[in-house]
Amino acid sequence: MTLRGKPCPTCGRPLPETAQEKLDRLVDRTGGADACWPYRGRRNRHGYGMIDVYRAGRVAMLRAHRVAFEAAYGPIPDGLVICHVCDNPPCCNPRHLSLGTVADNIADMWRKGRQPTYTNHRKGEGVGTSKLTAAQVVELRRRFAAGGSAKGLAPAYGISQATAYNVIHGVTWGHLPGAQPTRGRGRGGRRSEVNAAAQVRGERSGNAELTEAAVLAMRQRFAAGEQAIALAAAYGIGETTAWNAIHGVTWAHVPGAVTARKRRGWPKGKRRRPAADAPHDDQRPSP
């Protein structure tokens, strides 16, 4: 705390400055009555001038423009803030200050374009971390619509599968047209109404490991008694892939899916009832 105020009548030492004394000393009024009066003292990270004063034995921090407004117009009513007409935070000219609500201040900020909005903030190639160009995004979506997959297309553009998925389906680069609807209803994805007739399925899919004829033959062999693990080895696919194709989890548009068999074994956690002819504990012979 700077001791630059009036001398103490008892000891003669300088007293701490009042808020008004510090405001008079640190506000630059050389620009004229209609110009901004910047505060030349301490400022916070938002650019507003800060005045430290003693209050009830403690140091309090006051905003310089609020002190200037109260000195010119009186106390500030509860619930209101001081708005800068000049949009200059360190300015303390009472002619550039006005009362308003927080909503009024925010509306003024948006109206003057001092806060970036969706229509004026950087998008696409203007973002420093962008890995694609607009032309690459359009091409990526076109190749996906032709039957490609996010997993297969991502390495060609030097991006991850998740990045390719977001670009293709409009999670990112949403300002460009041509975003593709999601295939299926995967966890975490955006569900879209997809035209079943126009959806790329089966052999036309870029990552298909089987053909429709192979799926039909596999289902017939499974219905005849062969196991999914043996069929998976015969067709060079994983056991889970074979099970899904047989039971219609995948290749659902191909008829002939086999109904999943019931779960074998006793359900976990369910107590078994003793058989009717099984002896009870009190009927069993002692060892």
VEXGU-630773 format. One record per residue (C-alpha): residue in one letter; x, y, z. Coordinates in Angstrom, 1 decimal. Layout:
BEGIN
+--------+--------+--------+--------+
! residu !     c1 !     c2 !     c3 !
+--------+--------+--------+--------+
!      A !      X !      Y !      Z !
...
+--------+--------+--------+--------+
***
This chain:
BEGIN
+--------+--------+--------+--------+
! residu !     c1 !     c2 !     c3 !
+--------+--------+--------+--------+
!      M !    0.0 !    0.0 !    0.0 !
!      T !    1.5 !    3.3 !   -1.1 !
!      L !    1.5 !    6.1 !    1.6 !
!      R !    1.1 !    9.2 !   -0.5 !
!      G !   -1.9 !   10.8 !    1.1 !
!      K !   -2.3 !   13.7 !    3.5 !
!      P !    0.0 !   13.8 !    6.5 !
!      C !   -1.3 !   12.4 !    9.8 !
!      P !   -2.2 !   15.3 !   12.1 !
!      T !   -0.6 !   13.5 !   15.1 !
!      C !    2.6 !   12.1 !   13.8 !
!      G !    3.0 !   13.8 !   10.5 !
!      R !    3.5 !   10.6 !    8.5 !
!      P !    1.7 !   10.4 !    5.1 !
!      L !   -1.6 !    8.5 !    5.3 !
!      P !   -2.8 !    6.0 !    2.6 !
!      E !   -4.4 !    7.6 !   -0.4 !
!      T !   -8.1 !    7.5 !   -0.7 !
!      A !   -9.7 !    6.0 !   -3.8 !
!      Q !  -10.5 !    9.5 !   -5.2 !
!      E !   -7.0 !   10.8 !   -4.5 !
!      K !   -5.5 !    7.8 !   -6.3 !
!      L !   -7.9 !    8.2 !   -9.2 !
!      D !   -7.1 !   11.9 !   -9.6 !
!      R !   -3.3 !   11.1 !   -9.6 !
!      L !   -3.4 !    8.1 !  -12.0 !
!      V !   -6.1 !    9.0 !  -14.6 !
!      D !   -4.8 !   10.7 !  -17.8 !
!      R !   -7.2 !   13.5 !  -18.8 !
!      T !   -4.9 !   15.2 !  -21.3 !
!      G !   -7.0 !   14.1 !  -24.3 !
!      G !   -9.8 !   16.4 !  -23.5 !
!      A !  -13.3 !   16.2 !  -22.1 !
!      D !  -14.6 !   13.9 !  -24.8 !
!      A !  -11.6 !   11.6 !  -25.1 !
!      C !  -10.9 !    8.4 !  -23.2 !
!      W !   -9.2 !    8.9 !  -19.8 !
!      P !   -7.0 !    5.8 !  -19.4 !
!      Y !   -6.0 !    4.7 !  -15.9 !
!      R !   -2.2 !    4.5 !  -15.7 !
!      G !   -2.0 !    2.4 !  -12.6 !
!      R !   -2.4 !   -1.3 !  -11.9 !
!      R !   -4.7 !   -3.2 !  -14.3 !
!      N !   -6.2 !   -6.7 !  -14.1 !
!      R !   -5.9 !   -9.3 !  -16.8 !
!      H !   -9.0 !   -7.9 !  -18.5 !
!      G !   -7.5 !   -4.4 !  -18.8 !
!      Y !   -9.6 !   -2.7 !  -16.1 !
!      G !   -7.8 !   -0.3 !  -13.7 !
!      M !   -7.5 !   -1.5 !  -10.1 !
!      I !   -7.3 !    0.8 !   -7.0 !
!      D !   -6.2 !   -0.6 !   -3.7 !
!      V !   -7.7 !    1.2 !   -0.6 !
!      Y !   -7.9 !    0.5 !    3.1 !
!      R !  -11.3 !   -0.6 !    4.3 !
!      A !  -11.9 !   -1.9 !    7.9 !
!      G !   -8.2 !   -2.5 !    8.4 !
!      R !   -7.9 !   -4.5 !    5.2 !
!      V !   -6.8 !   -3.7 !    1.7 !
!      A !   -9.7 !   -3.8 !   -0.8 !
!      M !   -9.4 !   -3.8 !   -4.6 !
!      L !  -11.8 !   -1.5 !   -6.5 !
!      R !  -12.2 !   -1.1 !  -10.2 !
!      A !  -11.1 !    2.4 !  -11.3 !
!      H !  -14.0 !    3.0 !  -13.7 !
!      R !  -16.6 !    2.2 !  -10.9 !
!      V !  -14.9 !    4.7 !   -8.6 !
!      A !  -15.0 !    7.3 !  -11.4 !
!      F !  -18.7 !    6.6 !  -12.0 !
!      E !  -19.6 !    6.9 !   -8.3 !
!      A !  -17.6 !   10.1 !   -8.0 !
!      A !  -19.6 !   11.7 !  -10.9 !
!      Y !  -23.1 !   10.2 !  -10.5 !
!      G !  -23.4 !    8.7 !   -7.0 !
!      P !  -23.7 !    5.1 !   -5.8 !
!      I !  -24.3 !    2.2 !   -8.2 !
!      P !  -27.6 !    0.5 !   -7.6 !
!      D !  -27.5 !   -3.2 !   -6.7 !
!      G !  -27.7 !   -5.6 !   -9.6 !
!      L !  -26.4 !   -3.1 !  -12.2 !
!      V !  -22.9 !   -2.9 !  -13.8 !
!      I !  -21.0 !   -0.1 !  -15.5 !
!      C !  -20.8 !   -0.4 !  -19.3 !
!      H !  -18.1 !    1.3 !  -21.4 !
!      V !  -19.6 !    3.0 !  -24.4 !
!      C !  -16.1 !    3.4 !  -25.8 !
!      D !  -15.3 !   -0.3 !  -25.3 !
!      N !  -12.0 !    0.7 !  -23.7 !
!      P !  -11.6 !   -1.1 !  -20.3 !
!      P !   -9.1 !    1.3 !  -18.7 !
!      C !  -11.1 !    4.4 !  -19.6 !
!      C !  -12.4 !    6.3 !  -16.5 !
!      N !  -14.2 !    9.2 !  -18.3 !
!      P !  -17.7 !    9.5 !  -16.8 !
!      R !  -19.1 !   10.5 !  -20.2 !
!      H !  -18.0 !    7.1 !  -21.5 !
!      L !  -19.7 !    5.1 !  -18.7 !
!      S !  -23.3 !    4.1 !  -18.3 !
!      L !  -25.4 !    1.9 !  -16.1 !
!      G !  -26.8 !   -1.4 !  -17.3 !
!      T !  -27.5 !   -5.0 !  -16.5 !
!      V !  -25.2 !   -7.9 !  -17.3 !
!      A !  -27.6 !   -8.9 !  -20.1 !
!      D !  -27.3 !   -5.4 !  -21.6 !
!      N !  -23.6 !   -5.5 !  -21.5 !
!      I !  -23.5 !   -8.9 !  -23.2 !
!      A !  -25.9 !   -7.9 !  -25.8 !
!      D !  -23.8 !   -4.8 !  -26.6 !
!      M !  -20.7 !   -7.0 !  -26.9 !
!      W !  -22.4 !   -9.3 !  -29.4 !
!      R !  -23.9 !   -6.4 !  -31.3 !
!      K !  -20.5 !   -4.8 !  -31.8 !
!      G !  -18.9 !   -8.0 !  -32.8 !
!      R !  -16.4 !   -8.1 !  -29.9 !
!      Q !  -17.2 !  -11.8 !  -29.2 !
!      P !  -16.5 !  -14.4 !  -31.9 !
!      T !  -19.6 !  -16.2 !  -33.1 !
!      Y !  -20.1 !  -19.3 !  -35.2 !
!      T !  -20.5 !  -17.1 !  -38.3 !
!      N !  -17.3 !  -15.1 !  -37.8 !
!      H !  -14.9 !  -17.4 !  -36.0 !
!      R !  -12.2 !  -19.4 !  -37.8 !
!      K !  -13.3 !  -22.6 !  -39.5 !
!      G !  -11.8 !  -25.3 !  -41.6 !
!      E !   -8.4 !  -24.4 !  -43.1 !
!      G !   -8.3 !  -21.2 !  -41.1 !
!      V !   -7.8 !  -23.2 !  -37.9 !
!      G !   -4.1 !  -23.7 !  -37.1 !
!      T !   -4.6 !  -27.3 !  -36.0 !
!      S !   -6.5 !  -28.3 !  -39.2 !
!      K !   -5.1 !  -31.5 !  -40.8 !
!      L !   -7.2 !  -31.4 !  -44.0 !
!      T !   -8.3 !  -28.9 !  -46.6 !
!      A !  -11.8 !  -28.3 !  -47.8 !
!      A !  -11.1 !  -30.2 !  -51.1 !
!      Q !   -9.9 !  -33.2 !  -49.1 !
!      V !  -13.0 !  -33.2 !  -46.9 !
!      V !  -15.3 !  -33.2 !  -50.0 !
!      E !  -13.2 !  -36.0 !  -51.5 !
!      L !  -13.2 !  -38.0 !  -48.3 !
!      R !  -17.0 !  -37.8 !  -48.0 !
!      R !  -17.4 !  -38.8 !  -51.7 !
!      R !  -15.2 !  -41.9 !  -51.3 !
!      F !  -17.1 !  -42.9 !  -48.2 !
!      A !  -20.4 !  -42.6 !  -50.1 !
!      A !  -19.0 !  -44.8 !  -52.8 !
!      G !  -18.5 !  -47.6 !  -50.4 !
!      G !  -15.3 !  -46.8 !  -48.4 !
!      S !  -15.0 !  -46.9 !  -44.7 !
!      A !  -13.5 !  -44.5 !  -42.2 !
!      K !  -10.9 !  -47.1 !  -41.1 !
!      G !   -9.8 !  -47.7 !  -44.7 !
!      L !   -9.8 !  -44.1 !  -45.8 !
!      A !   -8.0 !  -42.6 !  -42.8 !
!      P !   -4.4 !  -43.7 !  -43.6 !
!      A !   -4.7 !  -42.2 !  -47.1 !
!      Y !   -5.1 !  -38.7 !  -45.6 !
!      G !   -2.7 !  -39.2 !  -42.7 !
!      I !   -5.4 !  -38.9 !  -40.0 !
!      S !   -6.9 !  -41.3 !  -37.4 !
!      Q !  -10.0 !  -43.3 !  -37.8 !
!      A !  -11.9 !  -41.1 !  -35.3 !
!      T !  -10.9 !  -38.0 !  -37.1 !
!      A !  -12.0 !  -39.4 !  -40.5 !
!      Y !  -15.4 !  -40.5 !  -38.9 !
!      N !  -16.0 !  -37.0 !  -37.5 !
!      V !  -15.2 !  -35.4 !  -40.8 !
!      I !  -17.3 !  -37.8 !  -42.9 !
!      H !  -20.4 !  -37.4 !  -40.7 !
!      G !  -20.2 !  -33.7 !  -40.1 !
!      V !  -19.2 !  -33.7 !  -36.5 !
!      T !  -16.3 !  -31.5 !  -37.6 !
!      W !  -16.2 !  -29.4 !  -40.8 !
!      G !  -20.0 !  -29.0 !  -40.4 !
!      H !  -19.9 !  -25.8 !  -42.5 !
!      L !  -19.2 !  -27.8 !  -45.6 !
!      P !  -22.1 !  -29.6 !  -47.4 !
!      G !  -22.1 !  -33.4 !  -48.1 !
!      A !  -21.9 !  -34.9 !  -44.6 !
!      Q !  -22.8 !  -38.6 !  -44.8 !
!      P !  -25.4 !  -40.3 !  -42.6 !
!      T !  -24.1 !  -42.8 !  -40.1 !
!      R !  -24.3 !  -46.5 !  -41.0 !
!      G !  -26.1 !  -48.5 !  -38.3 !
!      R !  -26.5 !  -47.3 !  -34.8 !
!      G !  -23.0 !  -47.5 !  -33.2 !
!      R !  -22.4 !  -46.5 !  -29.7 !
!      G !  -21.6 !  -42.8 !  -29.4 !
!      G !  -22.4 !  -42.0 !  -33.0 !
!      R !  -25.1 !  -39.6 !  -34.3 !
!      R !  -28.2 !  -41.5 !  -35.3 !
!      S !  -29.6 !  -40.5 !  -38.6 !
!      E !  -32.5 !  -41.6 !  -40.7 !
!      V !  -30.8 !  -43.6 !  -43.4 !
!      N !  -32.6 !  -44.7 !  -46.6 !
!      A !  -32.2 !  -48.5 !  -46.6 !
!      A !  -32.3 !  -48.8 !  -50.4 !
!      A !  -29.5 !  -46.2 !  -50.8 !
!      Q !  -27.3 !  -47.5 !  -48.0 !
!      V !  -24.1 !  -49.3 !  -49.0 !
!      R !  -24.2 !  -52.8 !  -47.7 !
!      G !  -22.8 !  -56.3 !  -48.2 !
!      E !  -20.2 !  -56.8 !  -50.9 !
!      R !  -20.3 !  -53.1 !  -51.8 !
!      S !  -18.9 !  -52.1 !  -48.4 !
!      G !  -15.2 !  -51.5 !  -48.6 !
!      N !  -14.3 !  -53.6 !  -45.5 !
!      A !  -16.5 !  -56.6 !  -46.4 !
!      E !  -14.7 !  -60.0 !  -45.8 !
!      L !  -17.5 !  -62.2 !  -47.2 !
!      T !  -19.9 !  -62.4 !  -50.2 !
!      E !  -23.6 !  -63.0 !  -50.1 !
!      A !  -23.1 !  -66.5 !  -51.4 !
!      A !  -20.6 !  -67.2 !  -48.7 !
!      V !  -23.0 !  -65.9 !  -46.0 !
!      L !  -25.8 !  -68.1 !  -47.3 !
!      A !  -23.6 !  -71.2 !  -47.4 !
!      M !  -22.2 !  -70.5 !  -44.0 !
!      R !  -25.7 !  -70.2 !  -42.5 !
!      Q !  -26.8 !  -73.5 !  -44.2 !
!      R !  -23.8 !  -75.3 !  -42.9 !
!      F !  -24.3 !  -73.9 !  -39.4 !
!      A !  -28.0 !  -75.1 !  -39.5 !
!      A !  -26.7 !  -78.5 !  -40.5 !
!      G !  -24.7 !  -78.8 !  -37.4 !
!      E !  -21.3 !  -77.3 !  -38.0 !
!      Q !  -19.8 !  -74.9 !  -35.4 !
!      A !  -19.1 !  -71.2 !  -35.9 !
!      I !  -15.4 !  -71.7 !  -34.9 !
!      A !  -15.0 !  -74.3 !  -37.7 !
!      L !  -16.8 !  -72.2 !  -40.2 !
!      A !  -14.7 !  -69.2 !  -39.3 !
!      A !  -11.5 !  -71.1 !  -40.0 !
!      A !  -12.9 !  -72.4 !  -43.3 !
!      Y !  -13.8 !  -68.9 !  -44.5 !
!      G !  -10.7 !  -67.2 !  -43.1 !
!      I !  -12.5 !  -64.9 !  -40.7 !
!      G !  -12.8 !  -64.4 !  -37.0 !
!      E !  -15.2 !  -66.5 !  -34.9 !
!      T !  -17.1 !  -63.3 !  -33.8 !
!      T !  -17.4 !  -62.2 !  -37.5 !
!      A !  -18.7 !  -65.6 !  -38.4 !
!      W !  -21.2 !  -65.7 !  -35.5 !
!      N !  -22.5 !  -62.2 !  -36.3 !
!      A !  -23.0 !  -63.1 !  -40.0 !
!      I !  -24.7 !  -66.4 !  -39.2 !
!      H !  -27.2 !  -64.9 !  -36.7 !
!      G !  -27.9 !  -61.7 !  -38.7 !
!      V !  -26.1 !  -59.2 !  -36.5 !
!      T !  -24.3 !  -58.3 !  -39.7 !
!      W !  -25.5 !  -59.0 !  -43.3 !
!      A !  -29.1 !  -58.5 !  -41.9 !
!      H !  -30.3 !  -57.6 !  -45.4 !
!      V !  -29.6 !  -61.2 !  -46.6 !
!      P !  -32.4 !  -63.6 !  -45.7 !
!      G !  -31.8 !  -66.9 !  -43.9 !
!      A !  -30.3 !  -65.7 !  -40.6 !
!      V !  -30.2 !  -68.5 !  -38.0 !
!      T !  -32.0 !  -67.8 !  -34.7 !
!      A !  -29.5 !  -67.6 !  -31.9 !
!      R !  -29.5 !  -70.7 !  -29.7 !
!      K !  -30.6 !  -70.4 !  -26.0 !
!      R !  -27.9 !  -70.0 !  -23.5 !
!      R !  -26.5 !  -73.2 !  -22.2 !
!      G !  -25.8 !  -73.9 !  -18.6 !
!      W !  -27.5 !  -72.6 !  -15.4 !
!      P !  -27.9 !  -68.8 !  -15.3 !
!      K !  -25.2 !  -67.2 !  -13.2 !
!      G !  -26.4 !  -66.2 !   -9.7 !
!      K !  -29.6 !  -68.3 !   -9.7 !
!      R !  -29.8 !  -71.0 !   -7.0 !
!      R !  -30.5 !  -74.5 !   -8.1 !
!      R !  -33.4 !  -76.4 !   -6.5 !
!      P !  -32.4 !  -79.8 !   -5.2 !
!      A !  -33.9 !  -82.7 !   -7.2 !
!      A !  -37.0 !  -84.4 !   -5.7 !
!      D !  -35.2 !  -87.7 !   -5.1 !
!      A !  -32.0 !  -86.1 !   -3.7 !
!      P !  -31.6 !  -86.7 !    0.0 !
!      H !  -31.8 !  -83.7 !    2.3 !
!      D !  -29.0 !  -82.8 !    4.8 !
!      D !  -30.9 !  -84.5 !    7.6 !
!      Q !  -31.5 !  -87.6 !    5.5 !
!      R !  -27.9 !  -88.1 !    4.4 !
!      P !  -26.0 !  -90.8 !    6.2 !
!      S !  -23.3 !  -89.5 !    8.6 !
!      P !  -19.7 !  -90.3 !    7.5 !
+--------+--------+--------+--------+
***
